[in-house]
């Protein structure tokens, strides 16, 4: 991806990794949970979320690092309080 927006790039790769991860989930597991009278949210929270934790954690860390680097970059380049942006002023 050549968009230059690191956050969008990280979301793209997270979606791509999660879709590959969810495609490996056996359909029989979801069918068995539905037979056991599990609702859609139960299936989501008891099977998909625990499986997707290895995909969610690195994306969360990477997003935090990108936001922190952007903050430090803006803080370093602005010398006076009058020209600082809103995130730096808060």
PyMOL Python script that loads the backbone (N, CA, C, O; Angstrom):
from pymol import cmd

cmd.read_pdbstr("""\
ATOM      1  N   UNK A   1       0.843  -1.174   0.000  1.00  0.00           N
ATOM      2  CA  UNK A   1       0.000   0.000   0.000  1.00  0.00           C
ATOM      3  C   UNK A   1       0.887   1.235   0.000  1.00  0.00           C
ATOM      4  O   UNK A   1       1.829   1.343   0.785  1.00  0.00           O
ATOM      5  N   UNK A   2       0.580   2.134  -0.866  1.00  0.00           N
ATOM      6  CA  UNK A   2       1.412   3.317  -1.002  1.00  0.00           C
ATOM      7  C   UNK A   2       0.661   4.581  -0.628  1.00  0.00           C
ATOM      8  O   UNK A   2       0.948   5.654  -1.158  1.00  0.00           O
ATOM      9  N   UNK A   3      -0.289   4.467   0.272  1.00  0.00           N
ATOM     10  CA  UNK A   3      -1.081   5.649   0.601  1.00  0.00           C
ATOM     11  C   UNK A   3      -0.301   6.620   1.476  1.00  0.00           C
ATOM     12  O   UNK A   3      -0.554   7.824   1.430  1.00  0.00           O
ATOM     13  N   UNK A   4       0.632   6.128   2.265  1.00  0.00           N
ATOM     14  CA  UNK A   4       1.423   7.000   3.114  1.00  0.00           C
ATOM     15  C   UNK A   4       0.807   7.220   4.485  1.00  0.00           C
ATOM     16  O   UNK A   4       1.450   7.807   5.354  1.00  0.00           O
ATOM     17  N   UNK A   5      -0.407   6.770   4.701  1.00  0.00           N
ATOM     18  CA  UNK A   5      -1.060   6.922   5.992  1.00  0.00           C
ATOM     19  C   UNK A   5      -0.846   5.637   6.781  1.00  0.00           C
ATOM     20  O   UNK A   5      -1.457   4.612   6.482  1.00  0.00           O
ATOM     21  N   UNK A   6       0.007   5.691   7.773  1.00  0.00           N
ATOM     22  CA  UNK A   6       0.378   4.486   8.510  1.00  0.00           C
ATOM     23  C   UNK A   6      -0.796   3.875   9.253  1.00  0.00           C
ATOM     24  O   UNK A   6      -0.884   2.652   9.361  1.00  0.00           O
ATOM     25  N   UNK A   7      -1.708   4.706   9.772  1.00  0.00           N
ATOM     26  CA  UNK A   7      -2.853   4.169  10.499  1.00  0.00           C
ATOM     27  C   UNK A   7      -3.758   3.376   9.567  1.00  0.00           C
ATOM     28  O   UNK A   7      -4.222   2.293   9.922  1.00  0.00           O
ATOM     29  N   UNK A   8      -4.013   3.912   8.375  1.00  0.00           N
ATOM     30  CA  UNK A   8      -4.843   3.201   7.404  1.00  0.00           C
ATOM     31  C   UNK A   8      -4.160   1.920   6.966  1.00  0.00           C
ATOM     32  O   UNK A   8      -4.814   0.890   6.801  1.00  0.00           O
ATOM     33  N   UNK A   9      -2.852   1.976   6.778  1.00  0.00           N
ATOM     34  CA  UNK A   9      -2.108   0.779   6.407  1.00  0.00           C
ATOM     35  C   UNK A   9      -2.216  -0.288   7.487  1.00  0.00           C
ATOM     36  O   UNK A   9      -2.395  -1.466   7.179  1.00  0.00           O
ATOM     37  N   UNK A  10      -2.108   0.115   8.748  1.00  0.00           N
ATOM     38  CA  UNK A  10      -2.183  -0.865   9.827  1.00  0.00           C
ATOM     39  C   UNK A  10      -3.583  -1.479   9.906  1.00  0.00           C
ATOM     40  O   UNK A  10      -3.725  -2.668  10.193  1.00  0.00           O
ATOM     41  N   UNK A  11      -4.613  -0.672   9.652  1.00  0.00           N
ATOM     42  CA  UNK A  11      -5.969  -1.222   9.649  1.00  0.00           C
ATOM     43  C   UNK A  11      -6.170  -2.199   8.501  1.00  0.00           C
ATOM     44  O   UNK A  11      -6.834  -3.223   8.658  1.00  0.00           O
ATOM     45  N   UNK A  12      -5.592  -1.879   7.342  1.00  0.00           N
ATOM     46  CA  UNK A  12      -5.697  -2.790   6.200  1.00  0.00           C
ATOM     47  C   UNK A  12      -5.063  -4.135   6.520  1.00  0.00           C
ATOM     48  O   UNK A  12      -5.663  -5.181   6.271  1.00  0.00           O
ATOM     49  N   UNK A  13      -3.859  -4.114   7.068  1.00  0.00           N
ATOM     50  CA  UNK A  13      -3.174  -5.372   7.367  1.00  0.00           C
ATOM     51  C   UNK A  13      -3.855  -6.122   8.507  1.00  0.00           C
ATOM     52  O   UNK A  13      -3.838  -7.352   8.532  1.00  0.00           O
ATOM     53  N   UNK A  14      -4.452  -5.397   9.447  1.00  0.00           N
ATOM     54  CA  UNK A  14      -5.194  -6.065  10.518  1.00  0.00           C
ATOM     55  C   UNK A  14      -6.417  -6.766   9.951  1.00  0.00           C
ATOM     56  O   UNK A  14      -6.716  -7.900  10.325  1.00  0.00           O
ATOM     57  N   UNK A  15      -7.128  -6.091   9.042  1.00  0.00           N
ATOM     58  CA  UNK A  15      -8.294  -6.712   8.419  1.00  0.00           C
ATOM     59  C   UNK A  15      -7.886  -7.932   7.610  1.00  0.00           C
ATOM     60  O   UNK A  15      -8.550  -8.967   7.650  1.00  0.00           O
ATOM     61  N   UNK A  16      -6.795  -7.801   6.880  1.00  0.00           N
ATOM     62  CA  UNK A  16      -6.334  -8.918   6.063  1.00  0.00           C
ATOM     63  C   UNK A  16      -5.935 -10.112   6.929  1.00  0.00           C
ATOM     64  O   UNK A  16      -6.269 -11.253   6.612  1.00  0.00           O
ATOM     65  N   UNK A  17      -5.224  -9.846   8.018  1.00  0.00           N
ATOM     66  CA  UNK A  17      -4.827 -10.929   8.911  1.00  0.00           C
ATOM     67  C   UNK A  17      -6.010 -11.547   9.624  1.00  0.00           C
ATOM     68  O   UNK A  17      -6.067 -12.766   9.791  1.00  0.00           O
ATOM     69  N   UNK A  18      -6.968 -10.715  10.053  1.00  0.00           N
ATOM     70  CA  UNK A  18      -8.138 -11.231  10.747  1.00  0.00           C
ATOM     71  C   UNK A  18      -9.004 -12.060   9.809  1.00  0.00           C
ATOM     72  O   UNK A  18      -9.544 -13.087  10.219  1.00  0.00           O
ATOM     73  N   UNK A  19      -9.145 -11.634   8.562  1.00  0.00           N
ATOM     74  CA  UNK A  19      -9.969 -12.411   7.634  1.00  0.00           C
ATOM     75  C   UNK A  19      -9.344 -13.773   7.369  1.00  0.00           C
ATOM     76  O   UNK A  19     -10.060 -14.768   7.261  1.00  0.00           O
ATOM     77  N   UNK A  20      -8.016 -13.832   7.261  1.00  0.00           N
ATOM     78  CA  UNK A  20      -7.356 -15.127   7.091  1.00  0.00           C
ATOM     79  C   UNK A  20      -7.529 -15.990   8.339  1.00  0.00           C
ATOM     80  O   UNK A  20      -7.695 -17.207   8.251  1.00  0.00           O
ATOM     81  N   UNK A  21      -7.486 -15.344   9.493  1.00  0.00           N
ATOM     82  CA  UNK A  21      -7.640 -16.069  10.747  1.00  0.00           C
ATOM     83  C   UNK A  21      -9.051 -16.633  10.885  1.00  0.00           C
ATOM     84  O   UNK A  21      -9.229 -17.778  11.300  1.00  0.00           O
ATOM     85  N   UNK A  22     -10.053 -15.827  10.535  1.00  0.00           N
ATOM     86  CA  UNK A  22     -11.438 -16.277  10.660  1.00  0.00           C
ATOM     87  C   UNK A  22     -11.803 -17.333   9.632  1.00  0.00           C
ATOM     88  O   UNK A  22     -12.697 -18.145   9.869  1.00  0.00           O
ATOM     89  N   UNK A  23     -11.126 -17.331   8.499  1.00  0.00           N
ATOM     90  CA  UNK A  23     -11.385 -18.358   7.495  1.00  0.00           C
ATOM     91  C   UNK A  23     -10.894 -19.726   7.942  1.00  0.00           C
ATOM     92  O   UNK A  23     -11.358 -20.746   7.432  1.00  0.00           O
ATOM     93  N   UNK A  24      -9.951 -19.761   8.898  1.00  0.00           N
ATOM     94  CA  UNK A  24      -9.476 -21.045   9.403  1.00  0.00           C
ATOM     95  C   UNK A  24     -10.385 -21.617  10.485  1.00  0.00           C
ATOM     96  O   UNK A  24     -10.228 -22.774  10.873  1.00  0.00           O
ATOM     97  N   UNK A  25     -11.329 -20.824  10.975  1.00  0.00           N
ATOM     98  CA  UNK A  25     -12.258 -21.295  12.003  1.00  0.00           C
ATOM     99  C   UNK A  25     -13.207 -22.317  11.384  1.00  0.00           C
ATOM    100  O   UNK A  25     -13.873 -22.016  10.393  1.00  0.00           O
ATOM    101  N   UNK A  26     -13.278 -23.516  11.949  1.00  0.00           N
ATOM    102  CA  UNK A  26     -14.153 -24.528  11.368  1.00  0.00           C
ATOM    103  C   UNK A  26     -15.628 -24.132  11.498  1.00  0.00           C
ATOM    104  O   UNK A  26     -16.067 -23.659  12.546  1.00  0.00           O
ATOM    105  N   UNK A  27     -16.380 -24.335  10.414  1.00  0.00           N
ATOM    106  CA  UNK A  27     -17.811 -24.044  10.423  1.00  0.00           C
ATOM    107  C   UNK A  27     -18.547 -24.944  11.422  1.00  0.00           C
ATOM    108  O   UNK A  27     -19.591 -24.568  11.953  1.00  0.00           O
ATOM    109  N   UNK A  28     -17.997 -26.123  11.668  1.00  0.00           N
ATOM    110  CA  UNK A  28     -18.628 -27.047  12.601  1.00  0.00           C
ATOM    111  C   UNK A  28     -18.645 -26.483  14.011  1.00  0.00           C
ATOM    112  O   UNK A  28     -19.570 -26.756  14.777  1.00  0.00           O
ATOM    113  N   UNK A  29     -17.624 -25.693  14.365  1.00  0.00           N
ATOM    114  CA  UNK A  29     -17.578 -25.081  15.692  1.00  0.00           C
ATOM    115  C   UNK A  29     -18.725 -24.099  15.869  1.00  0.00           C
ATOM    116  O   UNK A  29     -19.391 -24.100  16.903  1.00  0.00           O
ATOM    117  N   UNK A  30     -18.956 -23.267  14.870  1.00  0.00           N
ATOM    118  CA  UNK A  30     -20.052 -22.305  14.938  1.00  0.00           C
ATOM    119  C   UNK A  30     -21.386 -23.040  14.942  1.00  0.00           C
ATOM    120  O   UNK A  30     -22.291 -22.675  15.691  1.00  0.00           O
ATOM    121  N   UNK A  31     -21.517 -24.078  14.108  1.00  0.00           N
ATOM    122  CA  UNK A  31     -22.754 -24.854  14.076  1.00  0.00           C
ATOM    123  C   UNK A  31     -23.013 -25.539  15.415  1.00  0.00           C
ATOM    124  O   UNK A  31     -24.154 -25.582  15.877  1.00  0.00           O
ATOM    125  N   UNK A  32     -21.969 -26.073  16.041  1.00  0.00           N
ATOM    126  CA  UNK A  32     -22.134 -26.727  17.341  1.00  0.00           C
ATOM    127  C   UNK A  32     -22.550 -25.730  18.406  1.00  0.00           C
ATOM    128  O   UNK A  32     -23.368 -26.052  19.268  1.00  0.00           O
ATOM    129  N   UNK A  33     -22.005 -24.532  18.360  1.00  0.00           N
ATOM    130  CA  UNK A  33     -22.409 -23.512  19.335  1.00  0.00           C
ATOM    131  C   UNK A  33     -23.853 -23.073  19.105  1.00  0.00           C
ATOM    132  O   UNK A  33     -24.577 -22.797  20.061  1.00  0.00           O
ATOM    133  N   UNK A  34     -24.271 -23.007  17.846  1.00  0.00           N
ATOM    134  CA  UNK A  34     -25.659 -22.642  17.568  1.00  0.00           C
ATOM    135  C   UNK A  34     -26.623 -23.739  18.017  1.00  0.00           C
ATOM    136  O   UNK A  34     -27.721 -23.441  18.489  1.00  0.00           O
ATOM    137  N   UNK A  35     -26.224 -25.000  17.874  1.00  0.00           N
ATOM    138  CA  UNK A  35     -27.055 -26.106  18.342  1.00  0.00           C
ATOM    139  C   UNK A  35     -27.174 -26.067  19.859  1.00  0.00           C
ATOM    140  O   UNK A  35     -28.218 -26.419  20.408  1.00  0.00           O
ATOM    141  N   UNK A  36     -26.120 -25.646  20.537  1.00  0.00           N
ATOM    142  CA  UNK A  36     -26.145 -25.530  21.993  1.00  0.00           C
ATOM    143  C   UNK A  36     -26.850 -24.260  22.449  1.00  0.00           C
ATOM    144  O   UNK A  36     -26.711 -23.852  23.602  1.00  0.00           O
ATOM    145  N   UNK A  37     -27.601 -23.639  21.556  1.00  0.00           N
ATOM    146  CA  UNK A  37     -28.424 -22.442  21.804  1.00  0.00           C
ATOM    147  C   UNK A  37     -27.587 -21.213  22.162  1.00  0.00           C
ATOM    148  O   UNK A  37     -27.995 -20.405  22.997  1.00  0.00           O
ATOM    149  N   UNK A  38     -26.440 -21.072  21.546  1.00  0.00           N
ATOM    150  CA  UNK A  38     -25.631 -19.879  21.727  1.00  0.00           C
ATOM    151  C   UNK A  38     -26.081 -18.831  20.713  1.00  0.00           C
ATOM    152  O   UNK A  38     -26.294 -19.129  19.538  1.00  0.00           O
ATOM    153  N   UNK A  39     -26.220 -17.606  21.193  1.00  0.00           N
ATOM    154  CA  UNK A  39     -26.598 -16.517  20.312  1.00  0.00           C
ATOM    155  C   UNK A  39     -25.399 -15.983  19.550  1.00  0.00           C
ATOM    156  O   UNK A  39     -24.277 -16.463  19.712  1.00  0.00           O
ATOM    157  N   UNK A  40     -25.649 -14.995  18.726  1.00  0.00           N
ATOM    158  CA  UNK A  40     -24.574 -14.426  17.909  1.00  0.00           C
ATOM    159  C   UNK A  40     -23.487 -13.781  18.765  1.00  0.00           C
ATOM    160  O   UNK A  40     -22.300 -13.927  18.471  1.00  0.00           O
ATOM    161  N   UNK A  41     -23.883 -13.069  19.822  1.00  0.00           N
ATOM    162  CA  UNK A  41     -22.890 -12.420  20.689  1.00  0.00           C
ATOM    163  C   UNK A  41     -22.086 -13.441  21.480  1.00  0.00           C
ATOM    164  O   UNK A  41     -20.895 -13.244  21.720  1.00  0.00           O
ATOM    165  N   UNK A  42     -22.730 -14.532  21.887  1.00  0.00           N
ATOM    166  CA  UNK A  42     -22.006 -15.583  22.607  1.00  0.00           C
ATOM    167  C   UNK A  42     -20.972 -16.229  21.697  1.00  0.00           C
ATOM    168  O   UNK A  42     -19.847 -16.496  22.121  1.00  0.00           O
ATOM    169  N   UNK A  43     -21.348 -16.479  20.455  1.00  0.00           N
ATOM    170  CA  UNK A  43     -20.399 -17.050  19.496  1.00  0.00           C
ATOM    171  C   UNK A  43     -19.243 -16.085  19.275  1.00  0.00           C
ATOM    172  O   UNK A  43     -18.085 -16.495  19.199  1.00  0.00           O
ATOM    173  N   UNK A  44     -19.569 -14.795  19.173  1.00  0.00           N
ATOM    174  CA  UNK A  44     -18.525 -13.801  18.967  1.00  0.00           C
ATOM    175  C   UNK A  44     -17.560 -13.756  20.139  1.00  0.00           C
ATOM    176  O   UNK A  44     -16.346 -13.826  19.946  1.00  0.00           O
ATOM    177  N   UNK A  45     -18.093 -13.641  21.366  1.00  0.00           N
ATOM    178  CA  UNK A  45     -17.232 -13.450  22.530  1.00  0.00           C
ATOM    179  C   UNK A  45     -16.560 -14.723  23.012  1.00  0.00           C
ATOM    180  O   UNK A  45     -15.507 -14.649  23.645  1.00  0.00           O
ATOM    181  N   UNK A  46     -17.128 -15.884  22.736  1.00  0.00           N
ATOM    182  CA  UNK A  46     -16.534 -17.123  23.241  1.00  0.00           C
ATOM    183  C   UNK A  46     -15.645 -17.844  22.240  1.00  0.00           C
ATOM    184  O   UNK A  46     -14.848 -18.700  22.626  1.00  0.00           O
ATOM    185  N   UNK A  47     -15.771 -17.508  20.951  1.00  0.00           N
ATOM    186  CA  UNK A  47     -14.919 -18.195  19.982  1.00  0.00           C
ATOM    187  C   UNK A  47     -14.080 -17.229  19.150  1.00  0.00           C
ATOM    188  O   UNK A  47     -12.877 -17.444  18.999  1.00  0.00           O
ATOM    189  N   UNK A  48     -14.683 -16.171  18.606  1.00  0.00           N
ATOM    190  CA  UNK A  48     -13.932 -15.306  17.695  1.00  0.00           C
ATOM    191  C   UNK A  48     -12.986 -14.355  18.412  1.00  0.00           C
ATOM    192  O   UNK A  48     -11.864 -14.148  17.948  1.00  0.00           O
ATOM    193  N   UNK A  49     -13.403 -13.772  19.528  1.00  0.00           N
ATOM    194  CA  UNK A  49     -12.542 -12.820  20.231  1.00  0.00           C
ATOM    195  C   UNK A  49     -11.295 -13.502  20.807  1.00  0.00           C
ATOM    196  O   UNK A  49     -10.197 -12.973  20.632  1.00  0.00           O
ATOM    197  N   UNK A  50     -11.412 -14.649  21.482  1.00  0.00           N
ATOM    198  CA  UNK A  50     -10.174 -15.287  21.963  1.00  0.00           C
ATOM    199  C   UNK A  50      -9.222 -15.705  20.841  1.00  0.00           C
ATOM    200  O   UNK A  50      -8.003 -15.679  21.014  1.00  0.00           O
ATOM    201  N   UNK A  51      -9.779 -16.088  19.701  1.00  0.00           N
ATOM    202  CA  UNK A  51      -8.928 -16.468  18.578  1.00  0.00           C
ATOM    203  C   UNK A  51      -8.232 -15.248  17.982  1.00  0.00           C
ATOM    204  O   UNK A  51      -7.101 -15.349  17.509  1.00  0.00           O
ATOM    205  N   UNK A  52      -8.905 -14.089  18.004  1.00  0.00           N
ATOM    206  CA  UNK A  52      -8.364 -12.910  17.349  1.00  0.00           C
ATOM    207  C   UNK A  52      -7.470 -12.056  18.246  1.00  0.00           C
ATOM    208  O   UNK A  52      -6.973 -11.025  17.790  1.00  0.00           O
ATOM    209  N   UNK A  53      -7.250 -12.435  19.477  1.00  0.00           N
ATOM    210  CA  UNK A  53      -6.372 -11.668  20.371  1.00  0.00           C
ATOM    211  C   UNK A  53      -4.954 -11.542  19.808  1.00  0.00           C
ATOM    212  O   UNK A  53      -4.374 -10.460  19.894  1.00  0.00           O
ATOM    213  N   UNK A  54      -4.371 -12.603  19.234  1.00  0.00           N
ATOM    214  CA  UNK A  54      -3.040 -12.415  18.637  1.00  0.00           C
ATOM    215  C   UNK A  54      -3.021 -11.430  17.473  1.00  0.00           C
ATOM    216  O   UNK A  54      -1.954 -10.931  17.115  1.00  0.00           O
ATOM    217  N   UNK A  55      -4.154 -11.144  16.887  1.00  0.00           N
ATOM    218  CA  UNK A  55      -4.228 -10.155  15.807  1.00  0.00           C
ATOM    219  C   UNK A  55      -4.522  -8.759  16.350  1.00  0.00           C
ATOM    220  O   UNK A  55      -4.046  -7.771  15.792  1.00  0.00           O
ATOM    221  N   UNK A  56      -5.294  -8.664  17.427  1.00  0.00           N
ATOM    222  CA  UNK A  56      -5.711  -7.375  17.973  1.00  0.00           C
ATOM    223  C   UNK A  56      -4.568  -6.696  18.736  1.00  0.00           C
ATOM    224  O   UNK A  56      -4.374  -5.488  18.601  1.00  0.00           O
ATOM    225  N   UNK A  57      -3.826  -7.440  19.519  1.00  0.00           N
ATOM    226  CA  UNK A  57      -2.787  -6.861  20.382  1.00  0.00           C
ATOM    227  C   UNK A  57      -1.677  -6.165  19.586  1.00  0.00           C
ATOM    228  O   UNK A  57      -1.340  -5.028  19.916  1.00  0.00           O
ATOM    229  N   UNK A  58      -1.100  -6.779  18.569  1.00  0.00           N
ATOM    230  CA  UNK A  58      -0.062  -6.046  17.829  1.00  0.00           C
ATOM    231  C   UNK A  58      -0.583  -4.794  17.127  1.00  0.00           C
ATOM    232  O   UNK A  58       0.124  -3.789  17.046  1.00  0.00           O
ATOM    233  N   UNK A  59      -1.810  -4.849  16.623  1.00  0.00           N
ATOM    234  CA  UNK A  59      -2.380  -3.666  15.969  1.00  0.00           C
ATOM    235  C   UNK A  59      -2.597  -2.557  16.988  1.00  0.00           C
ATOM    236  O   UNK A  59      -2.351  -1.388  16.689  1.00  0.00           O
ATOM    237  N   UNK A  60      -3.052  -2.904  18.181  1.00  0.00           N
ATOM    238  CA  UNK A  60      -3.248  -1.898  19.229  1.00  0.00           C
ATOM    239  C   UNK A  60      -1.907  -1.276  19.641  1.00  0.00           C
ATOM    240  O   UNK A  60      -1.814  -0.061  19.820  1.00  0.00           O
ATOM    241  N   UNK A  61      -0.893  -2.092  19.787  1.00  0.00           N
ATOM    242  CA  UNK A  61       0.435  -1.578  20.151  1.00  0.00           C
ATOM    243  C   UNK A  61       0.981  -0.686  19.044  1.00  0.00           C
ATOM    244  O   UNK A  61       1.511   0.393  19.313  1.00  0.00           O
ATOM    245  N   UNK A  62       0.852  -1.137  17.800  1.00  0.00           N
ATOM    246  CA  UNK A  62       1.352  -0.361  16.662  1.00  0.00           C
ATOM    247  C   UNK A  62       0.615   0.974  16.543  1.00  0.00           C
ATOM    248  O   UNK A  62       1.236   1.999  16.265  1.00  0.00           O
ATOM    249  N   UNK A  63      -0.697   0.969  16.749  1.00  0.00           N
ATOM    250  CA  UNK A  63      -1.481   2.203  16.676  1.00  0.00           C
ATOM    251  C   UNK A  63      -1.083   3.158  17.782  1.00  0.00           C
ATOM    252  O   UNK A  63      -0.983   4.363  17.547  1.00  0.00           O
ATOM    253  N   UNK A  64      -0.853   2.648  18.992  1.00  0.00           N
ATOM    254  CA  UNK A  64      -0.402   3.502  20.091  1.00  0.00           C
ATOM    255  C   UNK A  64       0.957   4.127  19.789  1.00  0.00           C
ATOM    256  O   UNK A  64       1.170   5.313  20.037  1.00  0.00           O
ATOM    257  N   UNK A  65       1.869   3.328  19.256  1.00  0.00           N
ATOM    258  CA  UNK A  65       3.201   3.838  18.934  1.00  0.00           C
ATOM    259  C   UNK A  65       3.118   4.919  17.857  1.00  0.00           C
ATOM    260  O   UNK A  65       3.816   5.930  17.940  1.00  0.00           O
ATOM    261  N   UNK A  66       2.269   4.712  16.846  1.00  0.00           N
ATOM    262  CA  UNK A  66       2.104   5.732  15.799  1.00  0.00           C
ATOM    263  C   UNK A  66       1.552   7.027  16.376  1.00  0.00           C
ATOM    264  O   UNK A  66       2.024   8.111  16.032  1.00  0.00           O
ATOM    265  N   UNK A  67       0.558   6.924  17.248  1.00  0.00           N
ATOM    266  CA  UNK A  67      -0.019   8.127  17.847  1.00  0.00           C
ATOM    267  C   UNK A  67       0.996   8.832  18.739  1.00  0.00           C
ATOM    268  O   UNK A  67       1.074  10.061  18.738  1.00  0.00           O
ATOM    269  N   UNK A  68       1.761   8.079  19.485  1.00  0.00           N
ATOM    270  CA  UNK A  68       2.769   8.669  20.373  1.00  0.00           C
ATOM    271  C   UNK A  68       3.869   9.353  19.560  1.00  0.00           C
ATOM    272  O   UNK A  68       4.313  10.446  19.910  1.00  0.00           O
ATOM    273  N   UNK A  69       4.305   8.713  18.482  1.00  0.00           N
ATOM    274  CA  UNK A  69       5.333   9.327  17.643  1.00  0.00           C
ATOM    275  C   UNK A  69       4.824  10.605  16.983  1.00  0.00           C
ATOM    276  O   UNK A  69       5.575  11.571  16.854  1.00  0.00           O
ATOM    277  N   UNK A  70       3.578  10.625  16.571  1.00  0.00           N
ATOM    278  CA  UNK A  70       3.006  11.831  15.978  1.00  0.00           C
ATOM    279  C   UNK A  70       2.946  12.959  17.004  1.00  0.00           C
ATOM    280  O   UNK A  70       3.206  14.118  16.680  1.00  0.00           O
ATOM    281  N   UNK A  71       2.603  12.612  18.236  1.00  0.00           N
ATOM    282  CA  UNK A  71       2.560  13.602  19.317  1.00  0.00           C
ATOM    283  C   UNK A  71       3.952  14.180  19.585  1.00  0.00           C
ATOM    284  O   UNK A  71       4.118  15.397  19.671  1.00  0.00           O
ATOM    285  N   UNK A  72       4.936  13.314  19.715  1.00  0.00           N
ATOM    286  CA  UNK A  72       6.299  13.788  19.978  1.00  0.00           C
ATOM    287  C   UNK A  72       6.860  14.596  18.811  1.00  0.00           C
ATOM    288  O   UNK A  72       7.588  15.567  19.015  1.00  0.00           O
ATOM    289  N   UNK A  73       6.518  14.192  17.589  1.00  0.00           N
ATOM    290  CA  UNK A  73       6.978  14.921  16.414  1.00  0.00           C
ATOM    291  C   UNK A  73       6.412  16.343  16.414  1.00  0.00           C
ATOM    292  O   UNK A  73       7.146  17.304  16.183  1.00  0.00           O
ATOM    293  N   UNK A  74       5.115  16.477  16.670  1.00  0.00           N
ATOM    294  CA  UNK A  74       4.495  17.806  16.696  1.00  0.00           C
ATOM    295  C   UNK A  74       5.018  18.625  17.877  1.00  0.00           C
ATOM    296  O   UNK A  74       5.217  19.833  17.745  1.00  0.00           O
ATOM    297  N   UNK A  75       5.238  17.995  19.012  1.00  0.00           N
ATOM    298  CA  UNK A  75       5.745  18.703  20.178  1.00  0.00           C
ATOM    299  C   UNK A  75       7.175  19.204  19.945  1.00  0.00           C
ATOM    300  O   UNK A  75       7.537  20.293  20.392  1.00  0.00           O
ATOM    301  N   UNK A  76       7.969  18.414  19.255  1.00  0.00           N
ATOM    302  CA  UNK A  76       9.352  18.788  18.999  1.00  0.00           C
ATOM    303  C   UNK A  76       9.455  19.948  18.000  1.00  0.00           C
ATOM    304  O   UNK A  76      10.305  20.826  18.152  1.00  0.00           O
ATOM    305  N   UNK A  77       8.604  19.951  16.997  1.00  0.00           N
ATOM    306  CA  UNK A  77       8.713  20.954  15.949  1.00  0.00           C
ATOM    307  C   UNK A  77       8.086  22.296  16.305  1.00  0.00           C
ATOM    308  O   UNK A  77       8.419  23.306  15.685  1.00  0.00           O
ATOM    309  N   UNK A  78       7.195  22.333  17.277  1.00  0.00           N
ATOM    310  CA  UNK A  78       6.571  23.604  17.651  1.00  0.00           C
ATOM    311  C   UNK A  78       7.289  24.157  18.873  1.00  0.00           C
ATOM    312  O   UNK A  78       7.392  23.496  19.907  1.00  0.00           O
ATOM    313  N   UNK A  79       7.771  25.357  18.736  1.00  0.00           N
ATOM    314  CA  UNK A  79       8.533  25.961  19.832  1.00  0.00           C
ATOM    315  C   UNK A  79       7.683  26.865  20.711  1.00  0.00           C
ATOM    316  O   UNK A  79       7.911  26.946  21.918  1.00  0.00           O
ATOM    317  N   UNK A  80       6.712  27.543  20.124  1.00  0.00           N
ATOM    318  CA  UNK A  80       5.885  28.449  20.926  1.00  0.00           C
ATOM    319  C   UNK A  80       4.510  27.841  21.147  1.00  0.00           C
ATOM    320  O   UNK A  80       4.047  27.019  20.357  1.00  0.00           O
ATOM    321  N   UNK A  81       3.871  28.250  22.219  1.00  0.00           N
ATOM    322  CA  UNK A  81       2.559  27.723  22.571  1.00  0.00           C
ATOM    323  C   UNK A  81       1.497  28.170  21.568  1.00  0.00           C
ATOM    324  O   UNK A  81       0.509  27.465  21.367  1.00  0.00           O
ATOM    325  N   UNK A  82       1.684  29.321  20.940  1.00  0.00           N
ATOM    326  CA  UNK A  82       0.674  29.859  20.035  1.00  0.00           C
ATOM    327  C   UNK A  82       0.469  29.034  18.776  1.00  0.00           C
ATOM    328  O   UNK A  82      -0.623  29.054  18.209  1.00  0.00           O
ATOM    329  N   UNK A  83       1.474  28.317  18.327  1.00  0.00           N
ATOM    330  CA  UNK A  83       1.343  27.563  17.074  1.00  0.00           C
ATOM    331  C   UNK A  83       1.123  26.070  17.300  1.00  0.00           C
ATOM    332  O   UNK A  83       1.100  25.308  16.334  1.00  0.00           O
ATOM    333  N   UNK A  84       0.964  25.645  18.511  1.00  0.00           N
ATOM    334  CA  UNK A  84       0.750  24.217  18.783  1.00  0.00           C
ATOM    335  C   UNK A  84      -0.657  23.805  18.408  1.00  0.00           C
ATOM    336  O   UNK A  84      -1.595  24.598  18.493  1.00  0.00           O
ATOM    337  N   UNK A  85      -0.794  22.568  17.998  1.00  0.00           N
ATOM    338  CA  UNK A  85      -2.101  22.047  17.620  1.00  0.00           C
ATOM    339  C   UNK A  85      -2.887  21.637  18.859  1.00  0.00           C
ATOM    340  O   UNK A  85      -2.373  21.677  19.977  1.00  0.00           O
ATOM    341  N   UNK A  86      -4.129  21.244  18.647  1.00  0.00           N
ATOM    342  CA  UNK A  86      -5.014  20.912  19.764  1.00  0.00           C
ATOM    343  C   UNK A  86      -4.507  19.714  20.575  1.00  0.00           C
ATOM    344  O   UNK A  86      -4.493  19.796  21.803  1.00  0.00           O
ATOM    345  N   UNK A  87      -4.089  18.607  19.948  1.00  0.00           N
ATOM    346  CA  UNK A  87      -3.591  17.489  20.765  1.00  0.00           C
ATOM    347  C   UNK A  87      -2.392  17.853  21.632  1.00  0.00           C
ATOM    348  O   UNK A  87      -2.241  17.322  22.732  1.00  0.00           O
ATOM    349  N   UNK A  88      -1.545  18.744  21.154  1.00  0.00           N
ATOM    350  CA  UNK A  88      -0.390  19.146  21.949  1.00  0.00           C
ATOM    351  C   UNK A  88      -0.839  20.078  23.086  1.00  0.00           C
ATOM    352  O   UNK A  88      -0.282  20.030  24.183  1.00  0.00           O
ATOM    353  N   UNK A  89      -1.830  20.912  22.826  1.00  0.00           N
ATOM    354  CA  UNK A  89      -2.310  21.832  23.852  1.00  0.00           C
ATOM    355  C   UNK A  89      -3.046  21.137  24.977  1.00  0.00           C
ATOM    356  O   UNK A  89      -3.061  21.623  26.108  1.00  0.00           O
ATOM    357  N   UNK A  90      -3.653  20.012  24.676  1.00  0.00           N
ATOM    358  CA  UNK A  90      -4.399  19.286  25.718  1.00  0.00           C
ATOM    359  C   UNK A  90      -3.401  18.581  26.583  1.00  0.00           C
ATOM    360  O   UNK A  90      -3.781  17.899  27.534  1.00  0.00           O
TER     361      UNK A  90
END
""", "prot")
cmd.dss("prot")
cmd.show_as("cartoon", "prot")
cmd.util.cbc("prot")
cmd.orient("prot")
